[in-house]
Amino acid sequence: MKISKLKKGDIVLITWIDSIAKGGWYSEREIEDFIECDKDCYTAGYFYRTINQFIILYMNTYGDEIGNLTIIPKTAIINIKLLKRSK
């Protein structure tokens, strides 16, 4: 689904790639094994809006307030699935 089609309050599932950091010393083989691991992240929540190169989701509502934000860079997004359209 295209981000431009989303409305505030739509419930979405976003598949995205997270950054990886690992301290220590490694051989080239260990680095390649580490990179080849499946590192996809999945976040479900309410769509809030996009700002610049980010998409913003929230997890909770209380009256007019929203809470527990997740901000994901658009370049890290693999897929967006609409789970439920807002009313």
ZIBEL-V514997 format. One record per backbone hydrogen bond with DSSP energy under -0.5 kcal/mol. CO is the residue of the C=O (numbers start at 1). NH is the residue of the N-H. If there is no record, write none. Layout:
co=<CO CO>
nh=<NH NH>
This chain:
co=<2 3 7 10 10 11 11 12 13 14 14 15 15 16 16 27 28 29 30 31 32 33 34 37 39 41 43 45 46 47 49 51 53 54 55 56 56 57 58 60 62 65 67 67 68 70 70 72 73 74 76 79 81 81 84>
nh=<5 6 10 12 47 83 84 45 81 16 43 78 79 18 41 31 32 33 34 35 36 37 37 39 18 16 14 12 58 9 56 54 74 51 72 48 49 70 46 67 65 62 59 60 59 57 72 55 76 77 17 15 13 83 11>
